[in-house]
Amino acid sequence: MKKIQPSFIVGIGGSAGALSAYKALLDAMPPDTGMAFVIISHLLPTAHTRLAKILQRHTTMQVILASDAMPILVNHVYVIPSDADLTLEKHSLKVISPRSGRNKQVDLFFISLATAIGSRAVGIILSGYDGDGTAGCKQIKAYGGTTFAQDMSAEVKHMPLSAQAAGYIDFVLPLNKIPAKLKRLASKLGTL
């Protein structure tokens, strides 16, 4: 029987400069990790979201624009729609539109991720301005999950450095090293 629910749900947060980081991360990610990935990007409310289509060129996993009540499936990538907040309830996505505020979508998703799945939550902070993601990483750590930050390769270092300075990051790595660390994390829990 094919496994439908992922072993881990990996939230990936970014803003300015993160498009290159999303592409590089997906290029390095095997398509059969047994995990699911949710990309939370700061998008202008008026933006037409082509991000899913762009990222589909960098993975054989299915990349989907998130919609309300969408179940999270193994080996899939979900992308936040523009002008929306995205949260996780049990193993389904909840889209709240319009968004509640500017540049807090990563925290909102990471906090809901930690609350919903505890130690199976993973947060990755990529390039971006401001400190969005820091409070979310704190919550993931509090629930026993694992956090990553992009190393100094980030085009805009504010988001990863904010989470690191607050002490909520387990691993600071270049993008091409994150997939191997995720695989080791999964194998430790016997999910691979």
DAPEGI-V48101 format. One record per residue. N is the residue number from 1. RES is the residue in one letter. D_FIRST is the distance of its C-alpha to the first C-alpha in Angstrom with 1 decimal. Layout:
<<N RES D_FIRST> <N RES D_FIRST>>
This chain:
<<1 M 0.0> <2 K 3.8> <3 K 6.4> <4 I 9.1> <5 Q 12.0> <6 P 13.9> <7 S 15.3> <8 F 18.7> <9 I 20.4> <10 V 23.3> <11 G 26.3> <12 I 28.7> <13 G 32.2> <14 G 35.1> <15 S 38.2> <16 A 41.1> <17 G 40.2> <18 A 36.4> <19 L 35.5> <20 S 36.1> <21 A 34.2> <22 Y 31.1> <23 K 31.3> <24 A 31.9> <25 L 29.1> <26 L 26.5> <27 D 28.1> <28 A 27.5> <29 M 23.9> <30 P 21.1> <31 P 18.5> <32 D 15.5> <33 T 16.7> <34 G 13.8> <35 M 16.7> <36 A 18.1> <37 F 21.8> <38 V 24.4> <39 I 27.8> <40 I 30.8> <41 S 33.9> <42 H 37.4> <43 L 38.0> <44 L 41.2> <45 P 40.9> <46 T 42.2> <47 A 39.9> <48 H 37.7> <49 T 34.3> <50 R 33.6> <51 L 32.0> <52 A 28.4> <53 K 29.7> <54 I 31.6> <55 L 28.8> <56 Q 26.4> <57 R 28.7> <58 H 27.8> <59 T 24.0> <60 T 21.3> <61 M 19.2> <62 Q 19.7> <63 V 22.8> <64 I 23.5> <65 L 26.6> <66 A 25.6> <67 S 26.4> <68 D 26.8> <69 A 23.8> <70 M 21.4> <71 P 18.1> <72 I 17.4> <73 L 14.2> <74 V 13.2> <75 N 15.3> <76 H 17.7> <77 V 21.4> <78 Y 23.3> <79 V 27.1> <80 I 29.6> <81 P 31.8> <82 S 35.6> <83 D 37.7> <84 A 34.9> <85 D 33.7> <86 L 29.9> <87 T 28.4> <88 L 25.1> <89 E 24.7> <90 K 21.6> <91 H 18.9> <92 S 21.0> <93 L 23.9> <94 K 27.4> <95 V 30.0> <96 I 33.6> <97 S 36.2> <98 P 38.9> <99 R 38.2> <100 S 40.1> <101 G 42.0> <102 R 42.4> <103 N 40.5> <104 K 38.6> <105 Q 35.2> <106 V 33.7> <107 D 34.9> <108 L 33.7> <109 F 30.1> <110 F 30.1> <111 I 31.6> <112 S 29.0> <113 L 26.2> <114 A 27.7> <115 T 28.3> <116 A 24.8> <117 I 22.7> <118 G 25.4> <119 S 24.8> <120 R 21.7> <121 A 24.2> <122 V 25.6> <123 G 28.7> <124 I 30.2> <125 I 33.8> <126 L 35.1> <127 S 38.5> <128 G 40.4> <129 Y 43.5> <130 D 44.0> <131 G 42.0> <132 D 39.0> <133 G 36.0> <134 T 38.2> <135 A 37.9> <136 G 34.1> <137 C 33.8> <138 K 36.0> <139 Q 33.6> <140 I 30.5> <141 K 32.5> <142 A 33.6> <143 Y 30.1> <144 G 29.1> <145 G 27.4> <146 T 28.4> <147 T 30.7> <148 F 31.9> <149 A 34.9> <150 Q 35.8> <151 D 38.7> <152 M 42.1> <153 S 40.6> <154 A 40.1> <155 E 42.5> <156 V 43.3> <157 K 43.1> <158 H 43.8> <159 M 40.3> <160 P 39.0> <161 L 42.4> <162 S 42.6> <163 A 39.4> <164 Q 40.5> <165 A 44.0> <166 A 42.7> <167 G 40.8> <168 Y 37.3> <169 I 35.7> <170 D 34.0> <171 F 33.9> <172 V 36.2> <173 L 35.0> <174 P 35.4> <175 L 32.5> <176 N 31.4> <177 K 31.0> <178 I 28.8> <179 P 25.4> <180 A 26.1> <181 K 27.0> <182 L 23.8> <183 K 21.8> <184 R 24.0> <185 L 23.6> <186 A 19.8> <187 S 20.1> <188 K 22.6> <189 L 20.3> <190 G 17.7> <191 T 15.1> <192 L 15.1>>
